[in-house]
Structures are given as structure tokens and as C-alpha cells.
Amino acid sequence: MADQKEEMRDITFRVLRFNPQVDSKPYYDDYTIPVEKGITVLRALNYIKEHVDPTVSFRAFCQAGICGSCGMRINGISKLACTTQVWDELEKCKTPNVIKVEPLRNMPQIKDLIVDMDPMVDKMKKYSNWIESTMPESKMGEKEFLIAEEEFQEYDKATDCILCASCMSECSILRANKEYVAPAILLKSYRMNADSRDGIHEKRMEALVQDHGVWDCTHCYRCQETCVKNIPIMDAIHGVREEALEMRGAKDTSGARHAEAFMDDIQKKGKLVEATLPVRTNGLGWTLTNLLPMAFKMVLKRRTPPPPPLVKPSKGIKKFREEFQEMSEHVKQDQKDRKH
Amino acid sequence: MSNRTRRIVNTNLGEPGMKRYAYYLSCINEAMTKEVDRSIDLWQKDLDIEFVKMHESVCCGGSNLDYVSPKHFALVNARNIAMAEKLGLDLVTSCNTCLLTIRSAKQKLDASPELRDEVNGILKKEGLEYKGTSEVRHLLWVLVEDVGLDTLRQKVKVPLSNYKIAPFYGCHILRPSTVLGKDNPLEPTTLDLVIDALGGKTIEYEHKNKCCGFHTLLVAEEESLNVAAEALKEAIDRNADFIVTPCPLCHTVLDGYQSKALKQANINKSIPVFHLSEMVGLALGYTPRQLGIKRHIVGGKA
């Protein structure tokens, strides 16, 4: 081990620069510095700031993957600079030895690698992502509010979130519409909903089932795949949806109707009846105004049959229906058991 | 007539050296994108593979049933997989979402003996049992892993060398990697390799591993079309001759909804979108008419 020399290499960091007060548009600056194997991207950026260009701006506090402040896109993927090894990134460079460093997406850019986190904070408020205790104020301090371990297990992973906003930067729908609730917010909502101390469950859910809420997630799994804490964010989103379906009043949304149509079709036909899905999700009016020209083309190209859309059930559907029904009995029993 | 031929093929034990798979019939391919299975039917023998169609399988739940009713989700897909197991074959699908959905059900079943017992208690009335012996795989994986790139290269009759092709993977063949785990979830290569083996030139573009927006088309249409338009725009800007995708759902958005998406984004161009199965068919010498490419909404050269 003693004769093992530290590996050194000249590496270029191509940093996206932008100061809206001075620059008309963003541009890249290249900084080539000697880097030792084992160094993180954040330490390289610190070196650049100290020795090459003090005007490069980025956020970084704990430097240990705890605070979530150094989220940025490194070679195109959102992650923490402080837990990303330069050497690991070398394999991913489009141009050899050139590492691209850019700010997170889907948030307003303040300067260089610094983005405005206020939209995230505002959405946390909009969806009431905190606990308002079920214990009356007068009783507080008299006794502990204990949580069973099994309950905590349900949202243990969700509490690992450090609000770095990498998931928001990667989100397909947030990119398409900044009003969308966003994955980090849904994760937090799931965590609060699952907490038995929480008393504002319904208020939160009411907001979540509105437009731009939980039903707008398109299941691309980018949030989960890039989460710096490996949190299964989609499970949490599905968890919120499950609750939306259970809640009376929250069912009358296009998202809920769309989801439940799958269950109905499978039970009846063994397959999805795509042709009537738009009508069942959004009603006849919406379908006629939104999809009529396209439906016409689809029928013309024989991609969808002309109305009425007759779908032959799967072979052996009779047996299958019985099995499906039997499972429904199991589910009913489960629900009864849970109540007791 | 066609039904009868199909049944004869199903009971065929296959020629020696022929690799066989239990082919899962996806709702979308049965209803809207019929050209996918039509193409596969044409060329499967050319590649020494045979797909045995599972006519009694049911809808996988399409990335919705899992949270609407987790137990029905487990039952439905245990049944689908058990049918493949009864044939002693791996289950193969040509739809990304079916792949992810059935694989995640398998993951849950394999992790929970209680759940397995519960569904098997119901399935035994039909003479079925979920054991966990069949793998759940995608057509693209079969081409890369079993047929092999060298064989593909050798079998090409009409190399796609005149075409610049933009690969569009779709999400549910890549992510979450905890369920799929075949390709790099953020920098995939399998489809690129197939294009290369068939003689085509692949286009590098950022959107190749991004989302098409399919799953919110009916709930958040504007957002979905924005997502699709970004991918289409980049492929057009990079001068791709066509986009190819291994997923019929991505195809439905990128082809069927293309004019609407590009109109919303004020783009006055278009680009043809092919299924993986059609691209393979073209390279193996079948005509666009045979492959059913005329059924696409966006026309174009081929």
C-alpha cells in the first residue's frame, strides 16, 4: 500500500454561469484544475472558487449529504455535489474529462448554480405539509404522544427526505407545468397523512386531489431513480392515491375515475377497454371537444373500431371472474379485520 | 382461418434450436397498435424464436391496479405468470408498462410467502399455481440477450444504413431500476445496440430516456402533450429520419397524438415513429405494408 501513488488528473468543469442582473442569457465557463482521485464535485467547486474564480456561485453547507443544499445537475443528472465522486463522473462524460455542472431544473435560477427554493416552500404550505395535532392544546405537555413502531415503519423512509429538490428538477410533469404539486411535496404529504398524531388529513387531501395535484403524476419514475436518499417516492405517490380513492368526496375527479376504470374493465372483460376510457374519465363533452378529430383519424386508420366499441372478453373469462370475485371477498374481510 | 393457424402454432413444440417464450397479449396491442404483434408474427421464425400467445391472460392493471387494489393486482399477475410457468416458458411482453407492472407483481409475490399462498389458494381452482419459476422479460431484452446482436447482424437483409434513427426507450423498461435492472436507467444502451446491429445510425439526444406522457393523457392532457412535444422536437431538431420505441404506449402518444402535441408547441413539422418490432421487420426484408406501418397516424418514408 505504501508505494501506491495518489492518482491525479487535469479535469475540466464546464459550469453554467448566469447572473440575471448582468447577463442576457446563460453561458458556460470551463475551469480545468488538477484533481486527485477521491475528491467530490463539491470540493472541486470549492477549489475553483478559492483558486481560480471567486465569482462562481453555489450553495453548500454541511458537505456531508445531510443538509441537501448542494443539489445541482452533474453531467445532466440532478444530485448532491458533496456525495458525488469526480472519478465516478468521468465514466459519464460526453466529452472525455469534461464534467458538466448546471443548476437544478424547474426552479427559477438566481445566479449560476443557485436556484430559488421558494416555490417548493410555497407548495409545502399550499398542501399543509405539517402536523396539526389531534391533541387539544390544553392537554399538551401533560403526556407523551407515543407512536407505535409499526406505524413509524410506514413512513420511516419518507422521513429521510432532505428537501434537496433533485426530484423536482427531474420531474417530467413539473417541467411541463410549474403549477404541478411535485414529487417532494407528495412524499411529504404521504408522510404527514400516515402519522396518527395528525389532525388535518382531510384538509391536505382536499388540496391534493385538485388540478395539478396527485393525479397528474405520469409514473416516469425519474424522481425515484434520482433520489439522493433512495426513497421510493412513487410508492408514496401511490399511497396518497390509495387514500384519495378511499376518501369519500375525493373520488369524483378524472384521476380517480381513470384509475378505477382499470379495475372495472379487468373484472368484466379481463382487458382494458381503451376506446371508452376517455368518456369514462372525463365525460362525453370533454371527449367530443378534445378527441373527436383524433378519434376520426384513428378510426380511419383502423387503430380503434367505430362506435360502439365492442371488446371481446379474454378467453376463460368466466373462471377468472370467479377468482376475481373471491379476491374481493378477501379484501372485504381484510377491511373488517382492520376495523376491529 | 387465421385463428386456426394460430392455434396450430400454439401447440407446436417447436423445432430444435428454436427458443420459445410465453407471449403476453397487451391490451393496447390487441386494440390500437395491432401492427406490433403482426410484425412479430412475420419475423419470429427468421430469428429462430417462437412466441406462444397466452390467449387466457388478462390485463396486468397498467400501472394503476397496484394502488387501486394491491391484492387483485397480485392475483391477476400471479395468474398471468402462472400460465407461462405451466408452459415452462419465460413470459415476454412487448409493452413497457406491462413489463414493469408484471415484474413488480412478481417481486411482491416472491418476497411474500403469505401473499403467494393466498393467491395460489384461489388459482388452484383453475389448476394454476404461481411458483416463481418464469422470468418476466421484454421483447427488446430477448433480442439483445437471447437472439444476440451478432445473429441480428447476420440476419439483416435490408440494412437500415440510410437512416438516422432516434431511439426512444420509454420509462417502464428502465425505471425503477430496483424492479427492472437490465439497462442503465438514466443512460440506456440496449435499443441503441439493436439499431446499430440492424445497420442504422443512432441519434444521440437528451430525451431518449425521458417520458412520453402517456399515463396522464386523459388526466392532464396539456402537460402530457408538452412532455411528448419536447421529445419529438429534439428528435426533429437532430434531423432524425424516424423515432423507434419498444413501447406501444409511447408509440400511441408520439404517433397518434403527435400532430396535437406539436401544434400545441407551435412546431410545423412531423416525424414518423416506428415500433421496435417494425424496425426489426424492415431490416429483415419485410415491406411496410406487410408490417402494418400504413396504420400509423403520421405517414412518412420507409
HADDOCK unambig.tbl for C-alpha pairs under 7 A between the chains (distance, minus, plus):
assign (segid A and resid 172 and name CA) (segid B and resid 211 and name CA) 6.70 0.50 0.50
assign (segid A and resid 172 and name CA) (segid B and resid 227 and name CA) 6.70 0.50 0.50
assign (segid A and resid 173 and name CA) (segid B and resid 223 and name CA) 6.19 0.50 0.50
assign (segid A and resid 176 and name CA) (segid B and resid 223 and name CA) 5.17 0.50 0.50
assign (segid A and resid 176 and name CA) (segid B and resid 226 and name CA) 5.62 0.50 0.50
assign (segid A and resid 176 and name CA) (segid B and resid 227 and name CA) 6.10 0.50 0.50
assign (segid A and resid 177 and name CA) (segid B and resid 223 and name CA) 6.26 0.50 0.50
assign (segid A and resid 216 and name CA) (segid B and resid 216 and name CA) 6.19 0.50 0.50
assign (segid A and resid 216 and name CA) (segid B and resid 219 and name CA) 6.50 0.50 0.50
assign (segid A and resid 216 and name CA) (segid B and resid 220 and name CA) 5.81 0.50 0.50
assign (segid A and resid 217 and name CA) (segid B and resid 216 and name CA) 6.99 0.50 0.50
assign (segid A and resid 218 and name CA) (segid B and resid 213 and name CA) 6.17 0.50 0.50
assign (segid A and resid 218 and name CA) (segid B and resid 215 and name CA) 5.03 0.50 0.50
assign (segid A and resid 218 and name CA) (segid B and resid 216 and name CA) 5.21 0.50 0.50
assign (segid A and resid 219 and name CA) (segid B and resid 215 and name CA) 6.89 0.50 0.50
assign (segid A and resid 220 and name CA) (segid B and resid 171 and name CA) 5.39 0.50 0.50
assign (segid A and resid 220 and name CA) (segid B and resid 211 and name CA) 5.90 0.50 0.50
assign (segid A and resid 221 and name CA) (segid B and resid 175 and name CA) 5.74 0.50 0.50
assign (segid A and resid 221 and name CA) (segid B and resid 176 and name CA) 5.95 0.50 0.50
assign (segid A and resid 225 and name CA) (segid B and resid 175 and name CA) 6.71 0.50 0.50
assign (segid A and resid 225 and name CA) (segid B and resid 176 and name CA) 6.03 0.50 0.50
assign (segid A and resid 238 and name CA) (segid B and resid 67 and name CA) 5.81 0.50 0.50
assign (segid A and resid 242 and name CA) (segid B and resid 67 and name CA) 5.59 0.50 0.50
assign (segid A and resid 242 and name CA) (segid B and resid 68 and name CA) 6.19 0.50 0.50
assign (segid A and resid 254 and name CA) (segid B and resid 219 and name CA) 5.93 0.50 0.50
assign (segid A and resid 255 and name CA) (segid B and resid 219 and name CA) 5.62 0.50 0.50
assign (segid A and resid 259 and name CA) (segid B and resid 64 and name CA) 5.60 0.50 0.50
assign (segid A and resid 259 and name CA) (segid B and resid 68 and name CA) 6.83 0.50 0.50
assign (segid A and resid 260 and name CA) (segid B and resid 68 and name CA) 6.66 0.50 0.50
assign (segid A and resid 262 and name CA) (segid B and resid 61 and name CA) 6.20 0.50 0.50
assign (segid A and resid 262 and name CA) (segid B and resid 64 and name CA) 6.92 0.50 0.50
assign (segid A and resid 262 and name CA) (segid B and resid 65 and name CA) 6.48 0.50 0.50
assign (segid A and resid 263 and name CA) (segid B and resid 65 and name CA) 6.27 0.50 0.50
assign (segid A and resid 266 and name CA) (segid B and resid 59 and name CA) 6.11 0.50 0.50
assign (segid A and resid 270 and name CA) (segid B and resid 58 and name CA) 4.65 0.50 0.50
assign (segid A and resid 270 and name CA) (segid B and resid 59 and name CA) 5.69 0.50 0.50
assign (segid A and resid 271 and name CA) (segid B and resid 27 and name CA) 5.96 0.50 0.50
assign (segid A and resid 271 and name CA) (segid B and resid 58 and name CA) 5.64 0.50 0.50
assign (segid A and resid 271 and name CA) (segid B and resid 59 and name CA) 4.50 0.50 0.50
assign (segid A and resid 272 and name CA) (segid B and resid 27 and name CA) 5.92 0.50 0.50
assign (segid A and resid 272 and name CA) (segid B and resid 59 and name CA) 6.32 0.50 0.50
assign (segid A and resid 278 and name CA) (segid B and resid 218 and name CA) 6.23 0.50 0.50
assign (segid A and resid 281 and name CA) (segid B and resid 218 and name CA) 6.88 0.50 0.50
assign (segid A and resid 301 and name CA) (segid B and resid 295 and name CA) 5.20 0.50 0.50
assign (segid A and resid 301 and name CA) (segid B and resid 297 and name CA) 7.00 0.50 0.50
assign (segid A and resid 302 and name CA) (segid B and resid 295 and name CA) 6.85 0.50 0.50
assign (segid A and resid 303 and name CA) (segid B and resid 32 and name CA) 4.56 0.50 0.50
assign (segid A and resid 303 and name CA) (segid B and resid 33 and name CA) 6.53 0.50 0.50
assign (segid A and resid 303 and name CA) (segid B and resid 295 and name CA) 6.84 0.50 0.50
assign (segid A and resid 304 and name CA) (segid B and resid 31 and name CA) 6.56 0.50 0.50
assign (segid A and resid 304 and name CA) (segid B and resid 32 and name CA) 5.55 0.50 0.50
assign (segid A and resid 314 and name CA) (segid B and resid 55 and name CA) 6.78 0.50 0.50
assign (segid A and resid 314 and name CA) (segid B and resid 56 and name CA) 5.77 0.50 0.50
assign (segid A and resid 314 and name CA) (segid B and resid 58 and name CA) 6.48 0.50 0.50
assign (segid A and resid 315 and name CA) (segid B and resid 55 and name CA) 5.98 0.50 0.50
assign (segid A and resid 315 and name CA) (segid B and resid 56 and name CA) 4.65 0.50 0.50
assign (segid A and resid 316 and name CA) (segid B and resid 56 and name CA) 5.78 0.50 0.50
assign (segid A and resid 323 and name CA) (segid B and resid 122 and name CA) 6.11 0.50 0.50
assign (segid A and resid 324 and name CA) (segid B and resid 72 and name CA) 6.88 0.50 0.50
assign (segid A and resid 327 and name CA) (segid B and resid 72 and name CA) 6.41 0.50 0.50
